Amino acid sequence: MAYLLLIWLINALAVYATATLLGGISVTSFWSAMAVALVLGLVNTVLKPLLVFFSLPFIVVTLGLFLLVINAILLQLAAGMVQGFTVDSFGWAVLGSLCISFVSWLLSSIFNM
């Protein structure tokens, strides 16, 4: 249980850092970042496997780059669900999903997760 809480905190820090670094993404508070991390975790668990399954031909043809589109769509979905978190455009969503993934990976490697 502590492992899941630590991952949730790491993802919230990644969301908050991304909102700080990128101008097209904003979060009003750290609690909003916590909510975004929770919603992203749930959306990635439930919807992402379905989207990947149904878009598998596009993923194969683009050599996996279509996964960036899926991640951006899920980030915009989370922005629509969480008050206090906004993504200005699809381009910012692509950059934001890349930044969140990188920061989350970096923090996870620091904490040996």
C-alpha angles and dihedrals in degrees: 000000000000088000092058092047091051091050090049090051092047091051091047090052089049091052092047092048091048091051089050094049101042122059096208095059123065136179122187099211144356089257089059088051089052089052091048091051090051094047092046090051092051094043092048090050097047110025106026096068090052093048092047092049095050094043096044094118090055091047092052095046093048092043092242099313091115086071086073088059091050092049091049091050091051091049091052089048090054089049089055092051101045122067111224097031121096136175113195100206145350091264091056088048091056092048091043094052090050092048094046090050093049096046091045090050091047094050092044091053091049091053092042093240 
